[in-house]
Amino acid sequence: MKSTVMGIFLAMSLLVTTHAVAHSVIGFVYAEGWEIEGEIGFSDGQLAPPGTLVEIFGPDSTKLGETRTKTNGAFHYTATSAITHHVKANLGSGHAIELILEAEALPNVSSSPNGSALNATSITSLHTDSVGNLNEDQLKQLISEAVSRQVTPLRRDLINYQNQAKWHDVLGGIGYILGIFGLAAWLTARKQKEKP
Amino acid sequence: MHIVDGVLSNPVLVSSAGLTLLGVAVGLRKIEGDDIPKVGVFSATFFIASLVHIPVGPSSVHLILNGLIGITLGWAAFPALLIALLLQAIFFGFGGLVVLGANTLNIALPAVLVYYLYAPLLRRSTTKLAAIWGFAAGSSAIALTTVFVGFSLALSGEEFLIAAKLAFVTHIPVMLVEGFFTAAAVFLLCKVKPEILMGEPHLSAPPSAPKTHP
């Protein structure tokens, strides 16, 4: 009997794939030139399911556009103006997240996305050219891309680290609970003492 | 189970906060002086339970334990869970402060319902039967919570059936894990400290049995 129950239990646990049980949604967003990139997932390491709707809002809550996550929980959106972008995603079952990309992260207002000096193909062709021909804008973009490539994994690690439950938080929480109920017990005990 | 800020609509937030306040008021009136440590211990248990992740398939589930808290605390589940959820929101970022009322309602109201359903049965059961009722209490509390979560989401615009079904299906492993855990806890409590579970001396135990009064 016991083994049958355990067997059913195990079989069901294997069958049910779940994403809604993880409790907090985490993510980050950054800009690479005019391209806004980001990643959304759950605090237990699971990534947002592919095709999750990601909506982008301006600072005044007007909707700028939307995109969907790819296989690795990543999304990408091309900004059209250097304003603060609010990125919202709802992963269902009460799991939602809002990420904010400050306007400063985007290029200066003077250069528009269409006038941006480089696109991906020209970068690759530049590698074969002599580097000396790069103008200042092109150099800036190459540097910012290289830096963001290095920084992205660090950013991810930092967010994961921040979201880990720490022992001192756990102990602090228990301490608060015992403190609150200890106070309540003391107050009622005092009240009962005064009564007779 | 923890709904985060920004998902529920304002009417849902306000009304569930109101109902939670009512529940907390009833709970506080029901707590007798001697019960306070018990309520505190179960509040702390709930606070920790969410950190205990049990790997299930490719993901992991965490315990909620509102069934156990319901059958042991009754209405006192409201204040106990409110405090634990508040601290979880502050320390771990589970849920949020604005949705605290809704989360408390969704977790504590099933606890109270389970109390009314199973506490009378538990009180006149043998230890083994009590463990089975414990399993039922643990898993049905989760089932009720998923329905309530689905309901909150539905009132805020998500389609009820989809939201509730998703919450229910994804929580089937949690229901089983909670059922087993609650059964084990009830079994242990019946053996070593039945008065915690019963609110009154355990009827199946011999009244003068020395081991029930350690």
Contacts between the chains, C-beta under 8 A, distances in Angstrom:
chain1	res1	chain2	res2	distance
A	9	B	176	5.3
A	9	B	180	7.7
A	12	B	172	6.3
A	12	B	173	6.7
A	12	B	176	6.7
A	13	B	56	4.4
A	13	B	57	5.6
A	13	B	173	4.9
A	13	B	176	7.4
A	14	B	57	5.2
A	15	B	57	7.4
A	16	B	56	7.2
A	16	B	57	6.2
A	16	B	169	6.8
A	16	B	170	6.9
A	16	B	172	5.5
A	16	B	173	5.6
A	17	B	57	5.7
A	17	B	58	5.8
A	17	B	59	6.9
A	18	B	56	7.2
A	18	B	57	7.1
A	18	B	59	4.9
A	18	B	61	7.3
A	18	B	170	4.0
A	18	B	171	8.0
A	18	B	173	7.0
A	19	B	59	6.8
A	19	B	170	7.1
A	20	B	166	6.0
A	20	B	167	6.2
A	20	B	170	4.1
A	20	B	171	7.6
A	21	B	56	7.9
A	21	B	59	6.1
A	21	B	60	7.3
A	21	B	61	4.7
A	21	B	62	7.2
A	21	B	170	5.6
A	21	B	171	6.7
A	21	B	173	7.6
A	21	B	174	6.4
A	22	B	59	6.6
A	22	B	60	7.3
A	23	B	1	7.0
A	23	B	2	4.9
A	23	B	50	7.0
A	23	B	62	6.9
A	23	B	94	5.3
A	23	B	95	7.9
A	24	B	2	7.4
A	24	B	4	7.0
A	24	B	92	7.7
A	24	B	93	5.7
A	24	B	94	6.0
A	25	B	4	6.8
A	44	B	53	6.8
A	44	B	59	7.0
A	44	B	60	5.7
A	46	B	59	6.2
A	88	B	6	7.9
A	90	B	7	6.8
A	92	B	158	7.5
A	92	B	163	7.1
A	92	B	166	6.1
A	93	B	149	6.9
A	93	B	153	7.1
A	93	B	163	6.7
A	93	B	166	5.7
A	93	B	167	5.1
A	93	B	170	7.1
A	94	B	2	7.3
A	94	B	3	3.3
A	94	B	4	6.3
A	94	B	7	5.2
A	94	B	8	7.7
A	94	B	149	6.1
A	94	B	152	7.5
A	94	B	153	6.1
A	95	B	4	6.4
A	95	B	7	7.7
A	96	B	4	5.6
A	96	B	6	5.5
A	96	B	7	4.8
A	97	B	4	7.6
A	98	B	6	6.2
A	163	B	93	7.2
A	165	B	51	5.4
A	165	B	91	7.7
A	165	B	92	5.4
A	169	B	91	4.3
A	169	B	92	6.5
A	170	B	48	6.9
A	170	B	51	6.6
A	170	B	91	7.7
A	172	B	91	6.6
A	173	B	44	7.9
A	173	B	47	5.3
A	173	B	87	4.5
A	173	B	88	7.3
A	173	B	91	5.0
A	174	B	44	5.1
A	174	B	47	6.7
A	174	B	48	7.2
A	176	B	83	8.0
A	176	B	87	5.6
A	177	B	40	6.0
A	177	B	43	5.1
A	177	B	44	4.6
A	177	B	47	6.0
A	177	B	83	6.1
A	177	B	84	6.7
A	177	B	87	6.6
A	178	B	40	6.0
A	178	B	44	6.7
A	180	B	40	7.4
A	180	B	83	5.9
A	181	B	36	5.5
A	181	B	37	6.6
A	181	B	39	6.3
A	181	B	40	2.9
A	181	B	43	6.9
A	182	B	40	7.3
A	184	B	36	5.2
A	184	B	40	7.9
A	185	B	33	7.1
A	185	B	36	4.2
A	185	B	37	6.3
A	185	B	40	7.8
A	188	B	33	4.2
A	188	B	36	6.5
A	189	B	33	6.4
A	192	B	33	6.0
